[in-house]
Structures are given as C-alpha cells and as structure tokens.
C-alpha cells in the first residue's frame, strides 16, 4: 500500500483523448503517483520545462496531433537522458524500434498499466 503522505514517483502523462487521460491519471494517482497531464507533445514540453527535474517517467501515447510520442520521447530524453519512458498505443505496428522495450498496447487493464509503470520505474 502506498504511503498517501508522499507520492511514490512523478509521472508526466501525455494522452490526447480526454476520457482516456482522465482514466489513466485517476488510476495512477490512486496508486500513489503524482501525475502531470498534457494533451499533446507541445503541452508536455511546457510541463517538462516547469517540472522536468521532478518527473521520473514519461507515459505517452504514440499517435497524437502536432507531435508523435516518439518525437516527444526523443526530444525529452535529449534533454535528460535518464528519463524513464513508457509508450502506449492502439497501433503497435507504428512503434519506433528504439522504444519497443517500454511499450504497452491498448487496450489494457488498470492492473496491466500499474504493473508496467512499476516495472519501468524499477529498472
């Protein structure tokens, strides 16, 4: 059980579908994570500018308007190499081979999400 007085880690969640983003954010927060939300890569970069030092994991959808999740991941990892990454997508065939290890295919359960987040953070 997570200690509710302090978050386990901080996650930057980037998902363009509002209902999906809200569902993921709620599940992560209930599991004890601090969550910053962004609707797309441009918003995510602004959040990272403000809170990048506190962010432990980038959890990003791969197919979004303005900037793909792969472009966002490469950009943010260029700024901080140690940033952990978990990619999510309903289109696994479009995945960048460099990102394939840290991937979760939609649809997935809440438990699958939390298990994969913990796995990536613990690496």
N, C-alpha and C positions, 0 to 999 in steps of 0.2 A: 504494500500500500504506500502510495506517495505521501510524503510529508507536505501537507497543504500549506504550510507556512512559507515554503520557498519552492520555486519551480525546479524540476529536475534539470532541464536544459531549455534553451530558447530556439524556436523553430520559425523560420520565415516560410509561410505557406503561400504559394502562388498558384491561383486557380481562377480561370475566367468565368466559370459558371457559379453564380452566387449561392444557389442552394447546395451545391456540392462543396464549395469552400466553407460555408457555414457548418455543414455536417462534419467535415474533417476538423475544422477549428474546435468545434464543441468536443469531439472525441479526444483530441489531443489535450485540450485544457482540462477535461475531466480526469485524464491520466496523469496530470500534474505538470505538463509542459507549459511554458509561456509561449504565446503564439502571436506573431505579427502577421497580418494578412495583406495580400496585394492581389489586384485583379489581373495584372499583366506584368511583363518584364520591366516596363518603364516605371510602374509604381514600385516594383520590387527593388529596383536600383535606388530609388529615392529613400525607401525604408532602410536599405543597406547603408546608404550614405549617413543616415542618422543613428543607426543602431548596429552597424556591422560588427563592432567588437564584441557585442553580446550574443550574436547569432551563432548557434552551434551547428544548425542543419538547414540547408535549403531544400524544401519539399516543393517540387514544381511539376505542374502539368507540362507536357511536352508540346502540345498543339494549342497555341494561343495567338490572339491577334497582336500585331506590332512586332513581336519578338518571340521566337520559339524558346521553349525551355532549355534546349541545348545551347542556344546563343547566350541566354541568361547565365546558365551554369558556367560556360567558358569565360564570360566576362567577369563574373564574381569570383571565380577561382583564380582568375588572373590577378585580381586584387588581393585575395587571401587564399593561398594555396591549400591551407589546412581546413577550409570549409567543407564540412560533410555534405553529401548530396544524396537525395532520393528522388528519382524521376517517376512520374505516374502518367499513364496514358491508356486510352482505349485503342490506340493504334500502334502496337508493339513493333510492327514491321518498319516503322519510320524512325526507330531509335538509332541514335549515334552509337557505333560500336564501342567508343571510349566510355560510354555511360551505361553499358549493358549490365554491369555487376550490381548497380544500385538502381533497380527498376522494379516497379510493382504495376502489373497490368490491371486496368479497370475492366469489369467491376471487381471489387474486393470487399471483404468484411472489415468491420471495425477492428476485430482482433488481428486480422492479417496486417492492417495498417500499423497498429501499435507494435506488433511483433517485428515488422520490418524496420520501423523507425528505431526501435531499441537496438536491433542488430547493427544497423549502420552507425549509430552513435557509439556503440561499444567497440567498434573496430579501431 
